[in-house]
Amino acid sequence: MTVVVSNRGPYEFSSGGGSGFTARPGAGGLASALRPLLESGAAGPDGAWIAAAMSDSDRAAVRAGAVEAPGIRLRLLDLDPADYRLAYDLVSNRTLWFLYHGLFDLPRRPRFDARWRDAWAGYEAVNRTFADAAAELAADGDVVLVQDLHLALVPGMLRDKRPDLRLAHFTHTAFCGPNSMRVLPWDAARALCGSMASVPCGFHAERWAQAFEASAHEVLGADTSITPTFVAPIGPDPAALAAVADAEATRTAVADLEERIGDRALLLRVDRIDPSKNVLRGFAAYDRLLEAWPSWRERVVFLARMNPSRETLAEYQAYHREVELAAERVNDRWARGEWQPVLLDRADDYARTVAAMTRYDALLVNAVKDGLNLVAKEGPLVNTCDGVLCLSADTGAWDELGVAALEVHPFDIEQTAAALDAALALPADERAARAARLRDLAAARTPADWFDDQLTRAG
């Protein structure tokens, strides 16, 4: 049997009043990628999944014994709400995410005070609960695949409890090098690196694997034995993506978009509103494009499909407002007549996102750092306009797609503006050649390939 262990599960539950609970597919890329694989039997006939009960309805379903998922042995953990909030918000999202992506304003943050120590204790408690659940569920010799930074202590805990199991841990984010890892308190850094070093650890790109190995040696000692890492980038499911692109809702959204932009070129970005996505510099580069290359004024529209993220954190609330103000500044400066240079669309509507991806002339992915960036693969797969990908070399996807993309330096406004101009002005034959190459590269890896790599490397 294969057991998947992740923070977010494949289904969310809602109360149906007197009729029990209704399961609906969970949000998030990991759940979307893994759910069909487990339901299809790719994890074996008894594939199991352990995840957190995320909502009050999830917890009520657990207490009612009503957690059922088609084709999956699903176990949701009714975690202590205070521990979970501390572990998820303060450690996973406010500490490890910022650390791995180089987002800390070091003269001011982080501050490892008593409050943070309580959060770290909560993180340990949540990870221990997951490890205990996996140890209880897994049979002798089973494979357990632990996912992402939320559960980085589980591998070591589970290795101690159940040395008979075949384990792997996969980190979906970027990873930081030794200088950044030294920011963490030493006991936390040792616990984190020691746990991950005890099992095969997977990453979407070689640079993140190398960064982890260097950090682990820095923290644990140069002579410490580290289980070999592996690289297994994920890709979209081409058939599932094509089905969404061909759906009626998507066709309607394409028609609506065409009416809004007319015959103008479309520059697109699709991101969560997250500091790591580098949205503010993207707007600054577009502003510079309109300033330095005036021929693009009134001839291009920048559509930013932005989904709010982690809105309980003050840093994200502030960044959301900065994004809105940055878009407003560009529009206030350059709007003419019926032309609105930036369209900021925050609707949670996947059909509208796919519709925009079919239509773009240039796709901007300028992340500060990104474990992979699936949008950089999804866009080329569904685009029908020989769109050009402008891609940060600090995304994991660069390793696979860089040969057919235009590079953007995430911190260089002038260079990014010039890359946008080059992308929009690229001759038709070169656009077509790059687009064809990108389609092949983006389709080379599927979720099944990524999952199989974890099964093979687990040890």
PyMOL commands that set and color helices and strands:
alter all, ss='L'
color gray80, all
select helices_A, chain A and resi 17-19+29-39+56-63+81-100+114-137+149-151+154-161+178-181+186-197+206-220+238-245+248-261+275-277+279-292+294-296+314-334+350-359+375-382+398-404+413-425+428-442+447-457
alter helices_A, ss='H'
color red, helices_A
select strands_A, chain A and resi 2-5+11-15+21-25+48-52+73-77+143-147+166-170+201-203+230-231+265-272+300-307+342-345+362-365+388-392+406-408
alter strands_A, ss='S'
color yellow, strands_A
deselect
rebuild
show_as cartoon
